[in-house]
Amino acid sequence: MSRSREGIFPCSILGSATGNCIKYFIFDEPCADDLSTFVYNTIPLLPRLSSMTGLNGSISYRAGLGPLRHLGSLDDIVYRLNKKRAREAILRIAPQITEWDIELEVELAEPILSANYQGIKSLALSSSGFPILESDNSKYLDLLVKLPNLRSLSIAHGADFIDQDLEAPLADSVLSRSFPFATSLRSLSLDLEGLVERTTANELTFATLFPQLDNLRIRFRSNDLDEIQSESFLLPNLTSLEVVDCPFLYMDVLFSSFDLPSISSLHLIQSRIPSLRPELEYFADEIRELSKQLETYISTLRKLDIAFLVELKQDSLKHLVSLADTVNISVVSKKQIEMNRLISESEEEDDKVEQTEDCLSDSQDSETWTRSRRQMVRGRGGQHGEDKGFESTKELVDWAQERVYSCGTVDDVGLQEMRRMLEPIRDLKEWIAD
């Protein structure tokens, strides 16, 4: 959605053959004041749209999916009318949407999903305050059983506002449910957080309800696998498994519990430093035990990716040698993960810069400012980086000065935005003066 602010989109893409090729719509500007206007003006001109992502409570309200209040003033009436038109546009396009990524209460989700129960292939549900799988009373369970052709399901919920009486992130009663997509589901992602950080056997048992499952991603919340190690989980057609934040000293326990006759790709990832960190002397033993378990999959396993927030020493990695003849093994160190994090943060900063671009100007000056800011963020100097960012910094300062003068007394909004953006520079000036 943020890209749609560029002039080429409304002028040359909408209503053209190129616009007819657009299949994905991403709500990435939840605070846009003109969101409802944009929605009802744009969506009807995208006839091949099949995927909607980022639809949450705030956006749904601005797009008119929530209750419409009766307002009195003329401005309020126009605003309400725009929201009504946006709602109608979304409901008209909903029958052709096959992929949804939403964070909505079921009362808001049902009107748009019910338009195409039979045709929905992919559904990503997120929640930070309402149950999905935690309780048999979850209204989402009644909605899920209406999706007979679902191929991809992703469920993520946090611990905020979760009912104190819900002990597990996935209720026992859910496992007795009959889901019409049991044989059609191919991909499942579970990131379930409860009030107590706990991963139970229920999450893995839930995955076994779908015998044709090809891809599974699961995030662990426990410090141990005591509730899992005595269980057995058969996933006959699973070829790819991604395990995030499994307790390091229990990885061999996890794989001793799995029965994966078709597995070809394993991804073992640590995304956070565990609260209980293993001692260094246990690393080699755990890798050795893990390697023994993985050897049982040697006939099908072809790829093993390991990314841990611990330094794996050479004497630990040597235990993986027995797999190396047939398995492509990739081990990412703590240092490399930190580098990837810095790169990711730089890219996120770039995204923020691009979003700020519209607040400043749609002019060429704004493009120059964005380009210069990116160079500063990434630490790029001259052609070979020899000037340590001097030229890009000077270019930015010169542009800012010209921008302030051009705003003068004729563009209060632009001047106010520039003042806000320059506040950190003022703070630096005062700090140096002190």
C-alpha positions in Angstrom: 0.0 0.0 0.0 2.8 2.4 0.8 4.2 2.0 -2.8 0.8 3.2 -4.1 1.7 6.8 -3.1 4.2 7.0 -6.0 2.6 8.8 -8.9 3.2 6.0 -11.4 0.7 3.8 -9.6 -2.5 5.8 -9.8 -1.6 7.4 -13.1 -0.2 4.5 -15.2 -0.9 1.2 -13.4 -4.5 1.3 -12.1 -6.9 0.4 -14.8 -4.1 -0.7 -17.2 -2.9 -4.2 -18.3 -0.2 -3.9 -15.7 -2.8 -3.3 -12.9 -4.7 -6.3 -14.1 -1.6 -8.4 -13.1 -1.6 -7.3 -9.4 -2.6 -10.2 -7.2 -1.3 -9.1 -3.7 -2.6 -6.2 -1.5 -0.6 -5.4 1.6 -2.0 -3.1 4.3 1.2 -1.5 5.6 0.0 2.0 6.5 -2.4 1.5 9.4 -2.5 5.2 10.3 -3.2 6.5 6.9 -6.0 9.1 7.2 -7.3 8.5 3.7 -7.2 4.7 3.9 -11.0 4.3 3.3 -10.8 6.6 0.3 -7.8 4.7 -1.1 -9.5 1.3 -0.6 -12.7 2.1 -2.4 -10.9 3.9 -5.2 -8.3 1.2 -5.7 -9.5 -2.3 -5.0 -12.3 -2.2 -7.7 -9.5 -1.6 -10.2 -7.5 -4.7 -9.3 -9.6 -7.5 -11.0 -7.1 -10.3 -10.4 -6.5 -9.6 -6.7 -6.2 -12.9 -4.8 -4.3 -12.1 -1.6 -4.7 -9.7 1.3 -2.1 -9.2 4.0 -1.9 -7.1 7.2 -5.6 -6.6 7.8 -5.8 -5.9 11.6 -8.2 -4.2 14.0 -7.0 -0.7 13.4 -7.1 -1.0 9.6 -10.4 -2.8 9.6 -11.9 0.1 11.6 -10.5 2.7 9.1 -11.6 0.6 6.2 -15.2 0.4 7.5 -15.3 -3.3 8.5 -16.2 -2.4 12.1 -19.5 -0.9 13.3 -20.3 2.4 11.6 -21.2 5.1 14.1 -24.0 7.6 13.4 -22.4 11.0 13.3 -23.8 14.4 12.9 -21.4 17.0 11.3 -20.9 17.1 7.5 -17.3 16.0 7.8 -18.3 13.1 9.9 -21.0 12.1 7.5 -18.5 12.2 4.6 -16.0 10.1 6.6 -18.7 7.6 7.4 -19.7 7.4 3.8 -16.1 6.8 2.7 -15.8 3.9 5.2 -19.1 2.4 4.0 -17.8 2.5 0.4 -14.5 0.9 1.5 -16.4 -1.9 3.3 -18.5 -2.5 0.2 -15.3 -2.7 -2.0 -13.6 -5.2 0.3 -16.8 -7.4 0.5 -17.2 -7.3 -3.3 -13.6 -8.5 -3.8 -13.7 -11.0 -0.9 -15.2 -13.9 -3.0 -12.1 -14.0 -5.2 -9.5 -13.8 -2.3 -7.8 -17.1 -1.7 -5.1 -16.0 0.7 -5.7 -14.0 3.9 -3.3 -12.8 6.5 -5.3 -11.2 9.3 -5.3 -10.2 13.0 -9.1 -9.7 13.6 -11.7 -10.7 16.1 -13.8 -13.4 14.6 -16.8 -11.1 14.3 -14.8 -8.9 11.9 -13.2 -11.8 10.1 -16.3 -13.9 9.4 -18.0 -11.5 6.9 -14.9 -11.4 4.6 -14.0 -15.1 4.9 -17.5 -16.4 4.5 -17.6 -14.9 1.0 -15.3 -17.7 -0.2 -15.1 -20.5 2.4 -14.7 -23.1 -0.4 -12.0 -21.2 -2.2 -9.6 -20.1 0.6 -6.3 -21.9 0.2 -4.1 -20.0 2.7 -5.0 -18.5 6.1 -2.6 -16.7 8.6 -4.2 -15.8 11.9 -2.6 -13.6 14.5 -3.9 -12.7 17.9 -2.8 -10.7 20.9 -6.0 -10.8 22.8 -8.5 -13.4 21.7 -8.3 -17.2 21.6 -7.7 -19.2 18.5 -6.6 -22.7 19.7 -6.4 -22.1 23.4 -10.0 -22.9 24.2 -12.8 -25.1 22.8 -15.0 -22.0 23.2 -12.9 -20.1 20.6 -15.2 -18.9 17.9 -12.3 -19.3 15.4 -12.7 -23.1 15.7 -16.2 -22.9 14.3 -14.8 -20.8 11.5 -11.9 -23.1 10.7 -14.2 -26.1 10.2 -15.9 -24.2 7.3 -12.7 -24.2 5.2 -12.6 -27.6 3.3 -9.8 -26.8 0.8 -7.2 -25.0 3.1 -3.6 -25.8 2.1 -1.6 -23.5 4.3 -2.4 -22.5 7.9 -0.4 -20.2 10.2 -1.4 -19.4 13.7 0.4 -17.0 16.0 -0.8 -15.6 19.3 0.8 -13.8 22.2 0.1 -13.8 25.9 -1.6 -10.4 26.1 -5.0 -10.5 27.7 -5.2 -14.3 27.6 -7.7 -15.8 30.0 -6.0 -16.7 33.2 -7.9 -20.1 33.2 -6.3 -21.2 29.9 -3.4 -23.4 31.0 -2.0 -24.5 27.6 -1.6 -22.7 24.3 -3.5 -25.5 22.6 -6.5 -27.0 24.4 -7.0 -30.8 24.7 -10.5 -30.5 23.2 -9.2 -29.1 20.0 -7.5 -32.4 19.2 -10.8 -34.2 19.1 -12.1 -31.8 16.5 -12.7 -32.9 12.9 -11.2 -30.4 10.4 -12.5 -30.7 6.8 -9.0 -29.7 5.5 -7.3 -32.6 7.3 -6.2 -34.2 3.9 -5.7 -30.9 2.0 -3.4 -29.1 4.4 0.2 -29.0 3.2 1.8 -26.3 5.3 1.4 -25.5 9.1 3.1 -22.8 11.2 2.5 -22.6 15.0 3.8 -19.8 17.2 1.7 -20.2 20.3 2.5 -18.2 23.5 0.7 -18.6 26.8 0.8 -16.9 30.1 3.4 -19.5 31.1 6.2 -20.2 28.6 5.3 -23.8 27.8 5.2 -26.0 24.8 3.2 -29.2 25.2 2.7 -32.4 23.3 -0.6 -30.9 22.0 1.1 -28.7 19.5 2.8 -31.6 17.8 -0.2 -33.9 18.1 -2.2 -31.2 16.3 0.3 -31.4 13.4 -0.3 -35.2 13.2 -4.0 -34.5 12.4 -2.9 -33.6 8.9 -1.3 -36.7 7.3 -0.5 -34.9 4.0 1.5 -32.2 5.7 4.6 -31.3 3.8 6.0 -28.3 5.7 5.9 -27.6 9.4 7.3 -24.7 11.4 7.0 -24.6 15.2 8.3 -22.3 17.8 9.1 -23.7 21.2 8.4 -21.8 24.5 9.6 -24.3 27.1 12.9 -24.6 28.9 12.6 -28.4 28.6 10.7 -31.1 26.7 9.4 -33.1 29.7 5.9 -33.1 28.3 7.0 -34.3 25.0 9.8 -36.9 25.4 7.5 -39.8 26.2 5.4 -39.2 23.1 5.6 -40.2 19.5 4.6 -38.1 16.5 4.2 -39.5 13.0 4.3 -37.1 10.1 4.4 -39.5 7.1 4.7 -37.0 4.3 6.6 -34.2 6.0 9.7 -33.1 3.9 10.6 -29.8 5.6 10.7 -29.1 9.3 11.7 -25.8 10.9 12.2 -25.8 14.7 12.6 -22.4 16.4 13.9 -22.0 19.9 13.9 -25.7 20.9 15.9 -26.0 24.2 19.5 -26.8 23.1 20.0 -29.7 25.4 16.7 -31.3 24.3 17.1 -31.4 20.5 17.9 -35.0 20.5 14.9 -35.7 22.7 12.7 -33.9 20.2 13.9 -35.9 17.2 13.7 -39.2 19.1 10.0 -38.4 19.5 9.5 -37.8 15.8 8.8 -40.3 13.1 9.6 -38.6 9.8 10.0 -41.2 7.0 10.0 -38.5 4.2 12.0 -35.7 5.8 14.6 -34.1 3.5 15.2 -30.6 5.0 15.7 -29.6 8.6 16.2 -26.1 10.0 17.2 -25.6 13.6 17.1 -22.0 14.7 17.6 -20.0 17.9 15.9 -16.6 17.6 16.5 -15.6 21.2 19.0 -16.3 24.0 17.4 -19.0 26.3 16.7 -18.2 29.9 18.5 -21.4 30.9 21.8 -21.3 29.0 23.7 -24.6 28.7 27.3 -24.9 29.9 29.9 -25.1 27.2 31.0 -28.6 28.2 27.6 -30.0 27.2 27.6 -28.6 23.7 29.7 -31.5 22.2 27.6 -34.1 23.9 24.4 -32.7 22.7 25.6 -32.3 19.1 26.8 -35.9 19.3 23.4 -37.2 20.5 21.6 -35.0 18.0 23.7 -36.5 15.2 22.8 -40.0 16.3 19.1 -39.2 16.0 19.5 -37.5 12.6 21.4 -40.6 11.3 18.0 -42.4 11.4 16.9 -40.1 8.6 20.0 -40.6 6.5 18.2 -42.2 3.6 16.0 -39.1 3.0 17.7 -36.1 4.7 19.5 -33.9 2.2 19.7 -30.5 4.0 20.5 -29.5 7.6 20.6 -25.8 8.6 21.8 -24.9 12.1 21.7 -21.3 13.4 22.4 -21.0 17.1 23.1 -18.1 19.4 26.0 -20.0 20.9 29.5 -20.5 19.6 29.7 -24.1 18.4 33.4 -25.2 18.7 35.1 -27.5 16.3 35.0 -30.4 18.7 31.2 -30.1 18.7 30.8 -29.9 14.9 33.0 -32.9 14.2 30.1 -35.1 15.3 28.2 -34.0 12.2 30.8 -35.5 9.9 28.9 -38.8 9.7 26.1 -36.9 7.9 28.2 -34.9 5.5 28.4 -37.5 2.8 24.7 -37.2 1.9 23.5 -34.1 3.7 24.3 -30.5 2.8 25.1 -29.0 6.2 25.1 -25.3 7.0 26.1 -24.0 10.4 25.7 -20.3 11.1 27.6 -18.9 14.1 26.5 -16.4 16.7 28.7 -13.8 15.0 27.0 -14.3 11.6 23.6 -14.2 13.2 24.5 -10.8 14.8 25.7 -9.6 11.4 22.4 -10.7 9.8 20.5 -8.8 12.5 22.4 -5.6 11.8 21.7 -6.0 8.1 18.0 -6.6 8.9 17.9 -3.5 11.1 19.5 -1.5 8.3 16.8 -2.7 5.9 14.1 -1.8 8.4 15.6 1.7 8.7 15.4 2.0 4.9 11.7 1.1 5.0 11.1 3.8 7.6 12.9 6.3 5.4 10.7 5.3 2.4 7.6 5.8 4.5 8.8 9.2 5.7 9.3 10.3 2.1 5.6 10.9 1.6 5.4 13.0 4.8 8.1 15.3 3.5 7.4 15.7 -0.2 6.7 13.8 -3.4 9.4 15.9 -5.2 12.8 15.0 -6.5 14.2 16.7 -3.4 12.6 14.0 -1.3 14.2 11.3 -3.4 17.6 12.9 -2.9 17.0 13.1 0.9 16.0 9.4 1.0 19.0 8.3 -1.0 21.3 10.3 1.2 19.8 9.0 4.4 20.2 5.4 3.2 23.9 6.1 2.5 24.3 7.3 6.1 22.4 4.4 7.6 24.5 1.9 5.7 27.7 3.8 6.3 28.4 4.3 2.6 30.9 7.0 1.7 32.3 7.7 -1.8 32.7 5.2 -4.5 35.0 3.0 -2.4 33.8 4.2 1.0 36.9 6.3 1.6 35.2 9.5 2.7 33.5 7.7 5.7 30.1 9.2 4.6 31.3 12.8 4.4 29.8 13.5 0.9 26.4 11.9 1.7 26.2 13.8 5.0 27.1 17.1 3.4 24.5 16.4 0.7 21.9 15.7 3.3 22.7 18.9 5.3 22.6 21.0 2.1 19.3 19.6 1.1 17.8 20.1 4.6 18.8 23.8 4.5 17.3 24.3 1.1 14.1 22.5 2.2 13.7 24.8 5.3 14.2 27.9 3.2 11.8 26.7 0.5 9.1 26.0 3.1 9.5 29.4 4.7 6.1 30.8 5.7 4.2 29.1 2.8 4.3 25.5 3.9 3.7 25.2 7.6 3.2 21.4 7.4 6.5 20.8 5.6 8.3 23.2 8.0 6.8 21.4 11.0 7.9 18.0 9.7 11.4 19.3 9.0 11.6 20.7 12.6 10.6 17.3 14.0 13.1 15.4 11.9 15.9 17.8 12.9 15.2 17.6 16.7 18.0 14.9 17.2 20.5 17.3 15.6 19.4 20.0 18.0 19.9 17.6 20.9 23.4 16.8 19.6 24.2 20.5 19.3 23.1 21.2 23.0 25.0 18.1 24.2 28.2 19.3 22.5 27.7 22.8 23.8 27.5 21.4 27.4 
